Amino acid sequence: MLLVDDRLKAAKDHALAGRNDNAALLYESILDVSPGHPEALSGLIETRLANGDLEGAQTLLSKSTAVTGQDPGFLTLAAKISIISQKPDDAEKLVERALALDPYHAQAALLKAEFLASAGALSEAEDLLNTVRSRNTGDTDILLGISRLYYAYGLFSPALMIAQEALSNAPDDSNLSAFVGQILTALGDHGKATSFFEAAHLKEPTNPEFMLALANNAAAIGQSSEALRIAGRAKALFPDLMPAWLSYIKIKAERGEALEALREFAPVAKGAKDRMDATLTLGTAYRLAGEPEKAIQLLEPLMANAAGMKDAVRGRLFSILRDAFLSTGQIEKIPSTLEQPVVAPLDGGQSGDTNPEVLRQRVSEAVMVIDPGLSNLEFMVLARFLDQAGRDKTAPLAGPSTLSQLSGFFGYNNFLPNDAPNGNAEPPTHSGTLPISQILGLPTDLRGGVTGPCPYLPVKPELLKRWQDALSEFPKPWIGIAWNEAQPGLTLDTLLPALRSLPGTLVSTVWDHSRRQLSGHQGIIDAGAHIKRLDDLAALLHALDFVVGPDGIILHGAGAAGTPGLVIAQYMSPWYWYAETNQSLWYPSMDVLKAPRFGHWATLIPELTDDIHARIDNRLASSGGQTEETS
């Protein structure tokens, strides 16, 4: 007769291999012999959850005994079910009981860390996980938990280091391989990410998340055909999976085939079981296809019933519409897409007061927070509002530590890193927080106009003079150029033919390893070789007569400096390059030239060359830029 321990080991092996039915049979046989066996009951509940049977898991949970109630593993599993059942308070109590029984229980500690992180106690979460890690050396789950904590708050480098340590302990773990690839993608290293996504996909070839990660990564490195093949396979295998369709539509759009993809998706959206999910997906698809107006037409009527929606659905609706409104210049509609309050008091008091003077006072005292969902470039656009409502450059600015240098770029040096590790509490002299992503929800007279104040990028006079002196021996106008690191972005070799025969001097503003693209190109001043910090870049952008290139920190910096320029944008460009009559709404000194359609820059730039020259000539003439003949 098989011993309980033998059956338990066999059941765990089956579960680990994904054979949940076999595992369930063995767990049930153990419970027949030993009712209430904690590990067997926990294992059977996990198989129910793995099969999506929440009701079955809850029924089994009700059969717990006094013995299982003293087992930290069972209590942790019960907490997970409470979370799925949207009972977070019950979950926290169960986790506390589990940790009281075993302070170093890995799964209980991971859940406790999630609760701490969601409450803003990031340092406590990190300390807890590291303490448990010291007692569970090499525990893959703990390492992954710490890595995910760092990743969630933008600390990608330490997240990568710890995730790779976890992967070295469990090289066959496909989820770990995919997570390492995800971190590398966030770091912009799509080339290295490929091998990790491939490893995960080979281990689980029908896992949709791995397929989509591989497809999106292939698209990012310019392997359009391979990306389309994988995304097409994913939506064929999982025709009701909306993320698969979104990936497929995005890749098709980048190939200039957006309408074809939308026609394929239309009958799927109409026949979807979850109509709201399908509708929101269709709205996102319109935006990906470069048609934000259609997204608004489809989704704006849903706003009337937003109050009755689940939080996640309402948040998704607001996010899509907010982007679509910004992409069409409808700034006045942004407040309707923001959850209240705009300014949240630190003391938990009332926050919905709309009295202008009360709101002004709260804004002047609040800590401005760069929320994690805000990209670097979006922050650069909204940085113009930071010194409004009686604030000055000494006011504190909180956010992920990775953005501390960028905040200093705009003169805000009182930066409070609010992420792990070493997160700082808000200073007691400030009575609230204002997420910068929601700053457009403030009244115009409080936050200032969309384009004002501009310029708002500070410059150090001594650095500006140094650049002016260094460039003085070269003919004007001084035209700064920027480019992307690699295809499918706009590289220097692709851009440069469109800049031939321009007057004056071309000045490279690129300071990172992308400078290697200058090799073999004569007559371009390599100013980037002398940029050691962002202050140097700010001074250079102020010194130049014009800047041209693709979307990126250099073009945003030029716009914030008030330097005339031209951004060469993709057909489906981010919201911040909305332009009225070719002039950027957010940067009055900048013109926006959008590609006429989706496609590779190598085929688009020759069509845009005449327009590029005309825009540069017009801007230089209107701004008083000098040519060699007139200088």
C-alpha positions as CSV (number, residue, x, y, z in Angstrom):
1,M,0.0,0.0,0.0
2,L,1.3,3.4,-0.9
3,L,2.2,5.6,2.0
4,V,0.7,9.1,2.3
5,D,4.2,10.7,1.8
6,D,4.6,8.7,-1.5
7,R,1.2,9.9,-2.8
8,L,1.9,13.4,-1.7
9,K,5.2,13.5,-3.6
10,A,3.7,12.0,-6.7
11,A,0.8,14.5,-6.5
12,K,3.2,17.4,-6.3
13,D,5.2,16.1,-9.2
14,H,2.1,15.9,-11.3
15,A,1.0,19.4,-10.3
16,L,4.4,20.8,-11.1
17,A,4.2,19.3,-14.6
18,G,0.8,20.7,-15.1
19,R,-1.1,17.4,-14.9
20,N,-3.7,18.8,-12.5
21,D,-6.2,16.0,-12.9
22,N,-3.7,13.4,-11.9
23,A,-2.6,15.5,-9.0
24,A,-6.2,16.0,-7.9
25,L,-6.9,12.3,-7.8
26,L,-3.9,11.6,-5.6
27,Y,-4.7,14.5,-3.3
28,E,-8.2,13.2,-2.9
29,S,-6.9,9.7,-2.1
30,I,-4.8,11.1,0.7
31,L,-7.9,13.0,2.1
32,D,-9.8,9.7,2.0
33,V,-7.2,8.2,4.3
34,S,-6.4,11.3,6.3
35,P,-9.3,13.9,6.2
36,G,-8.1,17.4,6.8
37,H,-4.5,16.6,5.8
38,P,-3.1,20.2,5.4
39,E,-0.8,19.7,2.4
40,A,-3.2,17.4,0.6
41,L,-6.1,19.9,1.1
42,S,-3.9,22.8,0.1
43,G,-2.7,20.9,-3.0
44,L,-6.3,20.0,-4.0
45,I,-7.4,23.7,-3.6
46,E,-4.5,24.8,-5.8
47,T,-5.5,22.4,-8.6
48,R,-9.0,23.8,-8.4
49,L,-7.6,27.3,-8.7
50,A,-5.3,26.3,-11.6
51,N,-8.4,25.0,-13.4
52,G,-10.2,28.3,-12.8
53,D,-12.7,26.7,-10.3
54,L,-12.9,29.3,-7.6
55,E,-16.2,28.0,-6.3
56,G,-14.7,24.5,-5.9
57,A,-11.7,26.0,-4.1
58,Q,-14.0,27.9,-1.8
59,T,-16.0,24.7,-1.0
60,L,-12.8,22.8,-0.1
61,L,-11.7,25.7,2.0
62,S,-14.8,25.4,4.1
63,K,-13.7,21.8,5.0
64,S,-10.7,23.0,6.9
65,T,-10.0,21.6,10.4
66,A,-8.3,22.7,13.5
67,V,-5.1,21.1,12.1
68,T,-5.2,23.0,8.8
69,G,-5.9,26.2,10.8
70,Q,-2.5,25.8,12.3
71,D,-0.7,25.3,9.0
72,P,0.9,28.5,7.6
73,G,0.8,27.1,4.1
74,F,-2.9,26.4,4.2
75,L,-3.5,29.9,5.8
76,T,-1.6,31.5,3.0
77,L,-3.6,29.7,0.4
78,A,-6.8,30.7,2.1
79,A,-5.5,34.3,2.0
80,K,-4.9,34.0,-1.8
81,I,-8.6,32.8,-2.2
82,S,-9.8,35.8,-0.1
83,I,-7.8,38.2,-2.5
84,I,-9.4,36.6,-5.5
85,S,-12.8,36.8,-3.8
86,Q,-12.1,40.6,-3.2
87,K,-11.9,40.3,0.5
88,P,-8.5,41.9,1.2
89,D,-9.2,42.5,4.9
90,D,-9.7,38.8,5.5
91,A,-6.6,38.0,3.4
92,E,-4.5,40.3,5.6
93,K,-5.7,38.6,8.8
94,L,-4.9,35.2,7.4
95,V,-1.4,36.2,6.4
96,E,-0.8,37.7,9.8
97,R,-1.8,34.3,11.4
98,A,0.5,32.5,9.0
99,L,3.4,34.6,9.8
100,A,2.7,34.4,13.6
101,L,3.1,30.6,13.2
102,D,6.1,30.8,10.9
103,P,7.7,34.3,10.6
104,Y,9.9,33.0,7.7
105,H,7.2,31.4,5.6
106,A,8.1,32.4,2.1
107,Q,4.6,32.6,0.5
108,A,3.1,34.3,3.5
109,A,5.9,36.9,3.4
110,L,5.4,37.5,-0.3
111,L,1.7,38.3,0.3
112,K,2.6,40.5,3.3
113,A,5.1,42.4,1.2
114,E,2.4,43.0,-1.4
115,F,0.1,44.5,1.2
116,L,2.9,46.7,2.6
117,A,3.9,47.9,-0.9
118,S,0.3,48.8,-1.8
119,A,0.1,50.8,1.4
120,G,3.3,52.7,0.4
121,A,5.5,51.0,3.0
122,L,8.1,50.0,0.5
123,S,11.1,49.9,2.8
124,E,9.2,47.6,5.2
125,A,8.3,45.3,2.3
126,E,11.9,45.1,1.2
127,D,13.2,44.5,4.7
128,L,10.7,41.7,5.2
129,L,11.6,39.9,2.0
130,N,15.3,40.3,2.6
131,T,14.9,38.9,6.2
132,V,13.0,35.9,4.9
133,R,15.5,35.5,2.1
134,S,18.3,35.3,4.7
135,R,16.6,32.2,6.2
136,N,15.5,30.7,2.9
137,T,18.8,31.0,0.9
138,G,18.2,30.3,-2.7
139,D,14.4,30.4,-2.5
140,T,13.3,31.2,-6.0
141,D,9.9,32.6,-5.0
142,I,11.5,35.1,-2.5
143,L,14.1,36.2,-5.0
144,L,11.3,36.7,-7.6
145,G,9.2,38.6,-5.1
146,I,12.1,41.0,-4.3
147,S,12.8,41.4,-8.0
148,R,9.1,42.2,-8.8
149,L,9.0,44.7,-6.0
150,Y,12.0,46.6,-7.5
151,Y,10.6,46.3,-11.0
152,A,7.2,47.7,-10.0
153,Y,8.8,50.9,-8.8
154,G,11.2,51.4,-11.7
155,L,14.4,50.0,-10.2
156,F,15.2,47.8,-13.2
157,S,18.9,47.2,-12.6
158,P,18.6,45.6,-9.2
159,A,15.4,43.8,-10.3
160,L,17.4,42.3,-13.2
161,M,20.3,41.2,-10.9
162,I,18.0,39.4,-8.5
163,A,15.9,37.9,-11.2
164,Q,19.0,36.5,-12.9
165,E,20.1,35.0,-9.6
166,A,16.7,33.3,-9.3
167,L,16.9,32.0,-12.8
168,S,20.3,30.6,-12.1
169,N,18.7,28.6,-9.3
170,A,15.8,27.4,-11.4
171,P,17.0,27.5,-15.1
172,D,14.0,25.5,-16.3
173,D,11.5,28.0,-14.9
174,S,9.8,29.5,-17.9
175,N,8.1,32.2,-15.9
176,L,11.5,33.4,-14.6
177,S,12.9,33.4,-18.1
178,A,10.0,35.5,-19.4
179,F,10.4,37.9,-16.4
180,V,14.1,38.5,-17.1
181,G,13.1,39.3,-20.7
182,Q,10.5,41.7,-19.4
183,I,13.1,43.6,-17.3
184,L,15.5,43.7,-20.2
185,T,12.7,45.1,-22.4
186,A,12.1,47.8,-19.8
187,L,15.8,48.6,-19.9
188,G,15.5,49.0,-23.7
189,D,17.7,45.9,-24.4
190,H,15.4,44.1,-26.8
191,G,18.2,42.1,-28.3
192,K,19.2,40.4,-25.1
193,A,15.5,40.0,-24.1
194,T,14.9,37.9,-27.2
195,S,16.8,34.8,-26.0
196,F,14.9,34.8,-22.6
197,F,11.5,35.1,-24.3
198,E,12.5,32.3,-26.7
199,A,13.5,30.1,-23.8
200,A,10.2,30.6,-22.1
201,H,8.3,30.0,-25.4
202,L,10.1,26.8,-26.2
203,K,9.3,25.4,-22.7
204,E,5.6,26.4,-23.1
205,P,4.9,26.9,-26.8
206,T,1.2,27.5,-26.2
207,N,1.5,29.9,-23.4
208,P,-0.2,33.1,-24.8
209,E,1.7,35.5,-22.5
210,F,5.1,34.1,-23.7
211,M,3.9,34.2,-27.4
212,L,2.8,37.9,-27.1
213,A,6.0,38.9,-25.3
214,L,8.1,37.3,-28.1
215,A,5.9,38.9,-30.8
216,N,6.1,42.4,-29.3
217,N,9.9,42.1,-28.7
218,A,10.4,41.0,-32.3
219,A,8.4,44.0,-33.5
220,A,10.6,46.3,-31.3
221,I,13.8,45.1,-33.0
222,G,12.3,45.4,-36.5
223,Q,11.5,41.8,-37.2
224,S,8.1,42.7,-38.5
225,S,7.4,39.4,-40.3
226,E,8.4,37.2,-37.4
227,A,6.4,39.4,-35.0
228,L,3.3,39.1,-37.2
229,R,3.7,35.4,-37.5
230,I,3.8,34.9,-33.8
231,A,1.0,37.3,-33.0
232,G,-1.1,35.8,-35.7
233,R,-0.6,32.3,-34.2
234,A,-1.5,33.6,-30.8
235,K,-4.9,35.1,-31.9
236,A,-5.6,31.9,-33.9
237,L,-5.0,29.7,-30.9
238,F,-6.8,32.1,-28.5
239,P,-9.5,33.9,-30.6
240,D,-11.2,35.4,-27.5
241,L,-8.0,36.7,-26.0
242,M,-8.1,40.5,-26.4
243,P,-4.3,41.1,-25.7
244,A,-3.5,38.8,-28.6
245,W,-5.7,40.8,-30.9
246,L,-4.2,44.1,-29.7
247,S,-0.6,42.8,-30.4
248,Y,-1.7,41.6,-33.8
249,I,-3.4,44.9,-34.7
250,K,-0.5,47.0,-33.5
251,I,2.0,45.0,-35.6
252,K,-0.3,45.1,-38.6
253,A,-0.6,48.9,-38.1
254,E,3.1,49.3,-38.1
255,R,3.2,47.5,-41.4
256,G,0.6,49.8,-42.9
257,E,-2.1,47.2,-42.7
258,A,-4.3,48.6,-39.8
259,L,-7.6,48.6,-41.7
260,E,-7.2,45.0,-42.7
261,A,-6.5,44.0,-39.0
262,L,-9.5,46.0,-37.8
263,R,-11.8,44.3,-40.4
264,E,-10.6,40.9,-39.0
265,F,-11.3,42.0,-35.5
266,A,-14.7,43.5,-36.0
267,P,-16.7,40.2,-36.1
268,V,-14.7,38.9,-33.1
269,A,-15.6,42.1,-31.1
270,K,-19.3,41.7,-32.0
271,G,-19.4,38.1,-30.9
272,A,-17.3,38.3,-27.8
273,K,-18.7,37.0,-24.5
274,D,-17.4,40.0,-22.6
275,R,-18.7,42.9,-24.6
276,M,-17.1,45.5,-22.5
277,D,-13.7,44.0,-22.8
278,A,-14.2,43.7,-26.5
279,T,-15.4,47.3,-26.8
280,L,-12.4,48.7,-24.8
281,T,-10.1,46.6,-26.9
282,L,-11.6,48.0,-30.1
283,G,-11.2,51.5,-28.8
284,T,-7.5,50.8,-28.1
285,A,-7.2,49.2,-31.5
286,Y,-8.5,52.4,-33.1
287,R,-5.8,54.4,-31.2
288,L,-3.1,52.0,-32.3
289,A,-4.3,52.4,-35.9
290,G,-3.8,56.1,-35.6
291,E,-7.6,56.9,-35.4
292,P,-8.1,58.4,-31.9
293,E,-11.3,60.2,-33.1
294,K,-13.0,56.8,-33.7
295,A,-11.9,55.6,-30.2
296,I,-13.6,58.7,-28.7
297,Q,-16.7,58.1,-30.8
298,L,-16.9,54.5,-29.6
299,L,-16.1,55.0,-25.9
300,E,-17.2,58.5,-24.9
301,P,-20.9,57.5,-24.6
302,L,-19.8,54.9,-22.0
303,M,-18.8,57.6,-19.6
304,A,-22.4,58.2,-18.6
305,N,-22.4,54.7,-16.8
306,A,-18.8,54.9,-15.5
307,A,-19.9,55.1,-11.9
308,G,-21.4,51.7,-12.0
309,M,-18.4,50.0,-13.5
310,K,-15.9,47.9,-11.7
311,D,-12.8,49.9,-10.7
312,A,-10.5,48.1,-13.2
313,V,-13.0,48.5,-16.1
314,R,-13.6,52.2,-15.3
315,G,-9.8,52.8,-15.0
316,R,-9.2,51.2,-18.4
317,L,-12.0,53.3,-20.0
318,F,-10.7,56.5,-18.5
319,S,-7.1,55.7,-19.6
320,I,-8.0,55.0,-23.2
321,L,-10.2,58.1,-23.5
322,R,-7.6,60.3,-21.7
323,D,-5.0,59.4,-24.3
324,A,-7.5,59.8,-27.1
325,F,-8.6,63.3,-25.9
326,L,-4.9,64.4,-25.5
327,S,-4.1,63.0,-28.9
328,T,-6.8,65.2,-30.5
329,G,-6.1,68.3,-28.4
330,Q,-9.3,68.2,-26.3
331,I,-7.6,69.2,-23.1
332,E,-10.8,70.5,-21.6
333,K,-12.2,67.0,-21.4
334,I,-9.3,65.5,-19.4
335,P,-10.8,66.3,-15.9
336,S,-13.8,64.0,-16.7
337,T,-11.3,61.0,-17.1
338,L,-9.6,61.5,-13.7
339,E,-10.7,59.8,-10.5
340,Q,-11.3,62.2,-7.7
341,P,-9.7,63.7,-5.8
342,V,-7.0,65.5,-7.8
343,V,-5.2,66.5,-4.6
344,A,-5.2,63.7,-1.9
345,P,-4.6,64.9,1.7
346,L,-1.9,63.0,3.6
347,D,-4.1,62.8,6.7
348,G,-7.0,61.0,5.0
349,G,-9.3,64.0,5.4
350,Q,-11.9,65.3,3.0
351,S,-10.5,66.0,-0.4
352,G,-13.3,66.7,-2.7
353,D,-13.6,70.4,-1.8
354,T,-13.8,72.5,-5.0
355,N,-13.5,75.9,-3.4
356,P,-10.8,77.6,-5.5
357,E,-9.0,79.1,-2.6
358,V,-9.0,75.9,-0.6
359,L,-7.7,74.0,-3.7
360,R,-5.1,76.6,-4.4
361,Q,-3.8,76.3,-0.8
362,R,-3.7,72.5,-1.1
363,V,-1.8,72.6,-4.3
364,S,0.7,75.0,-2.9
365,E,1.4,72.8,0.1
366,A,1.2,69.4,-1.7
367,V,4.1,67.2,-2.6
368,M,4.2,66.8,-6.4
369,V,4.5,63.0,-7.1
370,I,5.8,61.5,-10.3
371,D,3.5,58.5,-10.4
372,P,5.0,55.2,-11.7
373,G,2.8,55.1,-14.7
374,L,4.2,58.4,-16.1
375,S,6.9,58.0,-18.8
376,N,10.0,60.1,-18.8
377,L,8.8,62.0,-21.9
378,E,5.3,62.6,-20.5
379,F,6.9,64.0,-17.3
380,M,9.0,66.4,-19.5
381,V,5.8,67.7,-21.1
382,L,4.0,68.2,-17.8
383,A,7.0,69.6,-16.0
384,R,5.9,73.1,-17.2
385,F,3.2,73.1,-14.5
386,L,5.4,72.3,-11.6
387,D,6.1,75.9,-10.6
388,Q,2.5,77.1,-10.8
389,A,0.2,78.0,-7.9
390,G,2.8,79.7,-5.8
391,R,5.4,77.0,-5.9
392,D,9.1,77.5,-6.6
393,K,12.1,75.3,-7.5
394,T,12.7,74.5,-3.8
395,A,9.4,72.7,-3.5
396,P,9.8,68.9,-3.0
397,L,9.2,66.5,-5.9
398,A,8.7,62.8,-5.2
399,G,9.0,59.9,-7.5
400,P,11.0,56.9,-8.6
401,S,14.7,57.4,-7.9
402,T,15.5,56.8,-11.6
403,L,13.9,60.2,-12.4
404,S,15.9,62.2,-9.9
405,Q,18.3,63.4,-12.6
406,L,15.5,64.3,-14.9
407,S,13.8,66.4,-12.2
408,G,17.1,68.2,-11.7
409,F,17.2,68.8,-15.5
410,F,14.2,71.2,-14.8
411,G,15.8,72.8,-11.8
412,Y,14.0,70.8,-9.1
413,N,16.8,69.5,-6.8
414,N,14.7,68.8,-3.7
415,F,13.8,65.2,-4.9
416,L,12.3,62.6,-2.6
417,P,12.8,59.0,-3.9
418,N,9.6,57.2,-2.9
419,D,10.5,53.7,-4.2
420,A,12.4,50.8,-2.7
421,P,15.0,50.7,-1.4
422,N,15.4,53.5,1.1
423,G,12.0,55.1,0.4
424,N,11.4,58.4,2.2
425,A,8.2,59.4,4.0
426,E,6.6,62.6,3.0
427,P,7.7,65.6,5.1
428,P,5.2,66.6,7.8
429,T,5.2,70.2,6.6
430,H,3.2,69.2,3.5
431,S,-0.4,68.3,3.7
432,G,-1.1,66.4,0.5
433,T,0.1,64.8,-2.7
434,L,-0.6,65.7,-6.2
435,P,0.2,63.1,-8.9
436,I,1.7,64.9,-11.9
437,S,-0.3,62.6,-14.2
438,Q,-3.5,64.3,-12.9
439,I,-2.3,67.9,-13.0
440,L,-4.3,68.6,-16.1
441,G,-7.4,68.1,-13.9
442,L,-6.7,71.3,-12.1
443,P,-8.5,74.5,-13.2
444,T,-6.6,76.4,-15.9
445,D,-6.1,79.5,-13.8
446,L,-4.5,77.3,-11.1
447,R,-2.1,75.2,-13.2
448,G,-1.5,77.7,-16.1
449,G,-2.2,77.4,-19.8
450,V,-1.2,74.4,-21.8
451,T,1.7,76.2,-23.5
452,G,2.8,78.4,-20.6
453,P,5.2,79.1,-19.2
454,C,7.5,78.4,-22.1
455,P,10.5,78.1,-22.2
456,Y,10.7,76.4,-18.8
457,L,14.0,74.5,-19.1
458,P,16.6,76.4,-17.0
459,V,20.1,77.0,-18.2
460,K,23.3,77.9,-16.4
461,P,24.8,81.0,-18.0
462,E,28.4,79.8,-17.7
463,L,27.6,76.6,-19.5
464,L,25.6,78.4,-22.2
465,K,28.5,80.7,-22.9
466,R,30.9,77.8,-23.1
467,W,28.8,76.2,-25.9
468,Q,28.4,79.6,-27.7
469,D,32.2,80.1,-27.6
470,A,32.9,76.6,-28.7
471,L,30.5,76.8,-31.7
472,S,31.4,80.4,-32.6
473,E,34.0,79.4,-35.2
474,F,31.4,77.4,-37.2
475,P,28.9,78.9,-39.7
476,K,25.3,79.6,-38.5
477,P,22.7,78.4,-38.2
478,W,23.7,75.7,-35.7
479,I,21.4,72.9,-36.4
480,G,21.2,70.1,-33.8
481,I,20.4,66.6,-34.9
482,A,19.2,63.6,-33.0
483,W,18.4,60.0,-33.9
484,N,17.3,56.7,-32.5
485,E,19.5,53.9,-31.2
486,A,18.4,51.3,-33.7
487,Q,15.8,50.3,-36.2
488,P,12.8,50.4,-36.5
489,G,13.6,53.8,-35.1
490,L,15.0,56.7,-37.1
491,T,18.7,56.0,-37.3
492,L,21.4,58.6,-38.4
493,D,22.0,56.8,-41.7
494,T,18.3,57.0,-42.6
495,L,17.9,60.6,-41.4
496,L,21.1,62.2,-42.8
497,P,20.2,62.2,-46.5
498,A,17.2,64.4,-45.7
499,L,19.5,67.0,-44.2
500,R,21.9,67.4,-47.1
501,S,22.3,70.9,-48.4
502,L,21.1,72.6,-45.3
503,P,22.7,75.9,-44.5
504,G,25.1,76.3,-41.5
505,T,26.5,73.5,-39.3
506,L,25.1,70.2,-38.2
507,V,25.7,69.5,-34.5
508,S,25.2,66.1,-33.0
509,T,23.3,66.2,-29.7
510,V,23.5,62.5,-29.0
511,W,25.7,61.7,-26.0
512,D,25.2,57.9,-25.3
513,H,26.6,54.9,-27.2
514,S,24.4,55.8,-30.2
515,R,27.2,58.3,-31.0
516,R,28.9,55.4,-32.8
517,Q,26.6,56.0,-35.7
518,L,28.7,59.1,-36.4
519,S,31.5,56.9,-37.6
520,G,32.3,57.7,-41.3
521,H,30.2,60.9,-41.4
522,Q,32.2,64.0,-41.9
523,G,31.3,67.6,-41.2
524,I,29.1,66.9,-38.1
525,I,30.2,68.5,-34.9
526,D,30.2,65.8,-32.2
527,A,28.9,67.9,-29.3
528,G,27.7,64.8,-27.5
529,A,31.2,63.8,-26.7
530,H,31.3,66.8,-24.3
531,I,28.0,66.2,-22.6
532,K,28.7,64.8,-19.1
533,R,25.5,65.6,-17.4
534,L,22.0,66.9,-18.2
535,D,23.0,70.5,-17.4
536,D,25.4,70.4,-20.4
537,L,22.6,69.2,-22.6
538,A,20.2,71.9,-21.5
539,A,22.9,74.6,-22.2
540,L,23.6,73.1,-25.7
541,L,19.9,73.1,-26.6
542,H,19.6,76.7,-25.6
543,A,22.6,77.6,-27.7
544,L,21.4,75.9,-30.9
545,D,19.4,77.7,-33.6
546,F,17.4,74.7,-34.5
547,V,17.0,71.0,-33.5
548,V,15.6,68.2,-35.7
549,G,15.1,64.5,-35.1
550,P,12.6,61.8,-33.8
551,D,10.7,61.7,-30.6
552,G,13.0,61.6,-27.6
553,I,14.5,63.5,-24.7
554,I,16.5,65.8,-27.0
555,L,13.4,67.1,-29.0
556,H,11.4,67.5,-25.7
557,G,14.3,69.4,-24.2
558,A,14.5,71.7,-27.2
559,G,10.8,72.4,-27.0
560,A,11.1,73.1,-23.2
561,A,14.0,75.4,-23.9
562,G,12.0,77.3,-26.5
563,T,14.5,76.4,-29.3
564,P,13.0,76.2,-32.8
565,G,12.8,72.6,-34.0
566,L,11.2,69.9,-36.0
567,V,10.1,66.5,-34.6
568,I,9.7,63.8,-37.2
569,A,7.0,61.6,-35.8
570,Q,5.4,58.3,-36.6
571,Y,2.0,58.2,-38.1
572,M,0.6,57.0,-34.8
573,S,2.4,59.5,-32.6
574,P,2.1,59.9,-28.8
575,W,-0.4,62.4,-27.5
576,Y,2.2,65.0,-26.8
577,W,3.0,65.6,-30.5
578,Y,-0.6,66.7,-31.3
579,A,-0.1,69.7,-33.6
580,E,-2.4,72.4,-34.8
581,T,-1.5,73.6,-38.3
582,N,1.8,71.8,-38.0
583,Q,2.8,73.6,-34.8
584,S,3.1,71.5,-31.6
585,L,0.3,72.3,-29.1
586,W,2.7,71.7,-26.1
587,Y,5.9,73.2,-27.6
588,P,5.1,76.4,-29.5
589,S,8.7,76.6,-30.9
590,M,8.4,73.1,-32.4
591,D,6.9,71.9,-35.7
592,V,5.6,68.4,-36.0
593,L,6.0,66.4,-39.3
594,K,4.1,63.2,-39.1
595,A,4.7,60.3,-41.4
596,P,1.9,60.0,-43.9
597,R,1.3,56.4,-43.0
598,F,2.8,53.5,-41.1
599,G,6.0,52.1,-42.6
600,H,9.8,51.9,-42.3
601,W,11.7,55.1,-42.1
602,A,13.9,54.1,-45.0
603,T,10.9,54.3,-47.3
604,L,9.2,57.3,-45.6
605,I,12.1,59.7,-45.3
606,P,12.7,60.2,-49.0
607,E,9.1,61.2,-49.3
608,L,9.4,63.7,-46.5
609,T,12.7,65.3,-47.5
610,D,11.3,68.3,-49.3
611,D,8.9,68.9,-46.5
612,I,11.7,68.7,-43.9
613,H,13.7,71.3,-45.8
614,A,10.7,73.6,-46.1
615,R,9.8,73.4,-42.4
616,I,13.4,74.1,-41.4
617,D,13.6,77.1,-43.8
618,N,10.3,78.5,-42.6
619,R,11.2,78.1,-38.9
620,L,14.6,79.6,-39.3
621,A,13.2,82.6,-41.2
622,S,10.5,83.2,-38.6
623,S,12.8,82.9,-35.7
624,G,15.5,85.0,-37.1
625,G,18.0,82.1,-37.5
626,Q,21.0,83.1,-39.5
627,T,22.5,81.3,-42.4
628,E,26.2,81.4,-43.4
629,E,25.6,84.2,-45.9
630,T,23.6,86.4,-43.5
631,S,25.7,85.8,-40.3
